[in-house]
Amino acid sequence: MGIARAQDEESERREFEDFRKTLVALAATERSKENDDFKGLMSSHIADLDFQQDKLVCVTSGVSFLGLALVNRLLLRGYSVRILVDNQEDVEKLREMQVSGEMMMACNNKISVVMARQTEIQGLMEAFDGCRGVFHTSAFVDPSGISGYSKSMAEIEVKASENVMKACARTASVRNCVLTSSLLACIWRDSSQHDLPLLVNHDSWSNEALCMEKKLWFALGKLKAEKVAWKIAEEMSLKLTTICPGLITGPQFSHRNPTATIAYLKGAQEMYAKGLLATVDVIRLAEAHVAVFEAMNKTAFGRYICFDRIIERDEEAEKLASEIGIPPNRISGNSLEFIPTHFELSNKKLNNLMSRTIRNWYGQSQP
């Protein structure tokens, strides 16, 4: 028994030593340009530091409904997160979230906060410095808290998108950027066109003139902000993907995300009548952001439509209206007044990517 145990221990020792030598050899290969005396232990240490730097990302509007969910999802995936805020009030909100448990207390050492205005490119560059990725969630609130989203807010959002993209492109450490757009940037098309495709997917774009005509300021802001982002990304060689979510829902969503909720539902009756009113849970949306980001160096590209439910029946419309606290006819009423053309929403591109990515997540603890 003693001899057998000694043999087993010797065998384990050899296997461990072989494994250690393999790791050292791999580190030495990857760092071959380093001094030969440091190819062992020092190369492994440097590789570990690089890995930690690769895990640092920045989230704009990190105190928003989506921003908070995204920060928590990133922390769960092992990232260090730098939260961008533009005023002291948001800093206080973050402290309250940490105390209330909304933000993961166990990961406090992986959270940092930086203050910068999205109107100032230099400040944004300083905020992004050292980050490998930026998530621009583009969450804007109505200062009055009642009008939802105004035409002037649309222009503010467009300018902020332009500045963030330019800052990303000019910051050496930033490799990838994910922009949160909206499904509204895809669905408001001119129905008078006889050859208008019935399928609405990642290749579909809303009509700017139609949004202006109908005074759909939220749709217009998201549309123009996404377009300017793609323009700058192409001109400045920035690696960009955009996610176009439906109405963002989740626990107390109408209370915690009132501006976007009210603004999104302008034109809800027409969207409902045409099969284009869709929602997405904030947790799934956060997962989609991380999944797309992690696939950007492999297969992810372009735009991704994100939704998990299409409101198609009156009882679904009534339930949604009840959750928001508005009369059901704000969604389903007068739907017969609109042309009875029923469109088909498709998020197949994102679903395919998510199914592959989530399988990988369950198979490993780090991306």
N, C-alpha and C positions, 0 to 999 in steps of 0.2 A: 504493500500500500504506500509506504514511504517513498520507495523508488519511483512508483508510478506518479505520485504527486509531484516529486522533484522534476520528473521528465515533462509533466504538463506545464509546470511553472517555467522551465527552460524554454519550452516551445512557445509559450505566450510571450516570454521576454524577447525571443527572436522575431516573432511576428510584429511586436511593437517597435523593435529596432528597425526592421525592414520598412515599416510604415513611416517612421520618423525620417529615415533616409530618403524615402520617396518624396515626402513633403519638402525636405531641404533641397533635393535635386530639382523639383519643380520651381521652387522659389529662385534657385540659382539660374535656371533657364530663363525665367521671365525677367530677371534683373541682370542679364549677362553683361550689360555695359557698366555695371558697378565694379568696384575693386574686388579682385578675387578673394581677398582676405575676409570680405564681408558677405559673401554669397550665401552663407548658411543662416545664422541667427539674425543678422541685420536685415537681410532680404526679406525674411519672414515678417519681421517687425514693420518694415516699410510697407509691405503688402497689406498688413493689417491696418495701418494708418490710412492708406489709399482707400481701403474698403469703407472705413468710417466716413471719409470725406464723400464718397459716392452715395452715402446714405443721408446726406444733408440736403433737404429741399425747403423751398419757401412757399407759403400759402398766403395769397392776398385775401383780405376780408376773412381772416381766420375766426372772427367772432360771429360770423353770420350763421344761419341755420345750416347751410351746406358746408361752409368753412369749418365749423366745429366737427361735423361728422367726418369730413375728409381728414382733419388733423388726427382724430382718434383712430381712423382706419390706417393711416400712415404709421402711427405709433405702434399699432398692433403688428404691422409688417416689419418693424424694427428700424424705421427711419428716425432720424433726428429732424425736428421740424422747427423752422424759423417762421414765426407768425408776423405778417406785416400788418400794422395798424397805422392809422393816420391821425389819431388824436388820443389824448390822455383818457378820455371816457372809455374807449375800447380797451385800454390797458386795465382799467378798473373792472370792466366786464369779464375779462379773462381771469382776474383774481377771484371774482365771484363764482365763475364756472368751476374753477379748481376747488374752491371750498365746497360747492354744492355737489361735486362729484360728476358734473357733466363732462369734464375733461379728465383724462386718465392721470390720477395722482401718482401712480407707480412709475410713470414715465416723466416726471417733472424735470429730471436731469437731461432729458432729450428735447425739451421745449425751450425755445428762446423767443423773445419778442423784440422787434425792431420797429421804430416809428419812422415813417416816410410818407410823403404826400405823392399821390399818383399823378400829380400835375408837374412833378419835378423829376426829370430823367436821371440827373446825377444822384439824387437821393435814392432812387430806385436801384441804380447800379451798385451803390454802397450796400444797400439792403440785400441784394442778390449775391454779392461777392462771396465766393466760397461754396455756394449752392450748386449742385449738379442739375437740379430741375426746379422749375417754377410752375405752380398751379395758380392761374389767374381766375379766381371764381367770380370776379366782376359783380359783386353784390353791392347794390346801391340802395339807400333808403331815402324816402321822402321826408325832408325835415319837418314838414307840417303834419305828417302821419295820416293824412286823410285822402289825398288825391291819387295815391297809388304810384303813379309814374308819369311825369310830365315830359313835354317835348324838350325842354331844356335839360332834363336829366338824361335824355337819350344822347344829346350832344356831349354831355359830361362823360358818359360811358364810352363813347367813341374815342374821345381824346385820351381817356385813361388807358384804353386798350392799345392805342397807338404808342403811348409812352412806355407802357409795360413791355411791349414787343421790342421797341428800340433798346430799352435797357437790357433786356435778355440778350439781344443780339450783340450788344457792346460789352457784356460781362463775360470774361474769358472762361470762367468756371462753368457757366450755364450751358448744358448740352441740349436739353429738351424742355419744351414748354407745352402745357396743356391748358387750353382756354375753355371756360364754360360759356357756351353760347345758349341757344334755346331752340326747341322744336318749332317755335314761332318763326324762326329764321328760315324755315323750310316749307311751311304749309300755306302761307298767304300768297297764293298764286292767282293770276288773272284767269278766272273761270270762263271768260268769253272766248278764249283761244280754243279753236275746234280740235287741235291736236294735243291738248293738254294731257299728259300721262295720268292715269288713275293711280299709279303707284307713287307714293311719296317715300323717298328713302334719302340716304346720305348725299345723293347727287342733286336733290331738289333744293331750290332757293326761292325764298319769298320775293315778291315784287315790291320794290321800294316805293314806287309811285302809288300802288294800291294801299300800302301801309299808311302813307301820307294822307290819301283820300279818306280812309276810314278812321284816321287819327289813332292808329294802333301804335302808340309811342313806345311801348315796351318791345313789341316786335321790331319796330324800326331801329331802336337802339341796339338790340342784340344783332340784327342783320348787319347794320353798318359797322358795328364793333368787330364782328367776325370777319367781314370783308377787308377791313383795314388791317386786321391782324395777318390775314393770308397774304395781302399785298406786301407788307413789311417783311414777313417771313421769306417770301420769294426774293425780294430785293437784297436782303441782308443775310441770306443763307441760314436762317434760323429753323431748326427742326421743330415743327409745330404739329399738334393734333388738336381738334376741337370736338367737344361733346355737346350735343344738342338735346337737352332733356325736356320731357313734358312738364306739366305742373308738378312741382316738388311737394310731396306729401310726407307724412310721418307724424309722430306724437306732437299734438298741439301746433301743427304746421301753420294754421292761419293766424295764430297768436304770435308765434315765434318768427314768422316770415311774412308779415302782412303786406308789405309793399309789393313784393313779387307776386303774391297770391292774387291780390286785387287787380294788379296790372295785367297778369296773364289772362284773366278771365274776361277781359274786354273783347267782345266778339265771340263769347262762349256759345251762344245760341247757334251761330253759323258753324262753328267748329263741331258742335254736337250733331247738327243736322247732316254734316258731310262725313262723319266718322273720323274726325281729326282731333277730338278732345281726348288727350291721353295724360296719364299721371305716372309718376315714378317715386317710389319710396326713397327717402334721403340716404338710407344706408346702402341700398343697391347702387344709387348714383355715386356715392363715395367709392364703393368697390369698383365701379366702372372706371372712375378716374385713375385709380391706382393700377388697375389691370392694363389700361391703355398706356399709361406711363411706362410700366415695366416691359411692355412689348414694343416700345418705340425703337429700340435698337435691333429689333428682329423683324416683326411683321406689321406692326401698327403704323398706319398712315392716314392722312386725310381727316374726314369728318365721321362722327358716329352718332346716330340717333339713339336715344336712351328713354325707354318707357317700360313699364311692367303691367299697365292696365289701360284699356281703351274704354271710355264711357260710351256705351252703345244703347243701353236700355233706360227707360224712364226711372226705374227703381235705383239704378246706379247713379243717375243724375241727382235724384232726391237725396241719396245717401251722401254724395259729395257736397251738395248744397248744405245739408245739415251739419257736416263736419266744419264747413267754413262759416256757417251762421248767416246764410243768405237765403232768400226765397227760391224754391226749386225752379220757378219760371225764369230766373236769371240765367239758367243753363238750358233747360229743355223747352221753355215757353217760346211760342211763335216760330218753332223750328220749321214748320211747314211753309213759312213765307219764303224760304230760300230754295234755290234750284235743287231738286232732289238728286244731285249727283253724289254718289257715295265713293269716297276714295279709300285706298288701302295703305295703311301705315306699315312700314317695314323697318325693324331693327335687327335684321338678320346679320348684318356685318358685325355689330357689337356682340350679339349672342354667340356667334362662332368664336370670336376672340375670348369672350368671358369663359366659355365652356373649357377651352384649352388652358387658360390661365388659372382658373380655380382648381382644376385637377392638379396643376403643378403646385399650387399653394398647399394643398392637402398632403402633397408628397414631400414637402420640405418646409423648414421653419423660416428660412430667409429667401428673398428673391435672388 
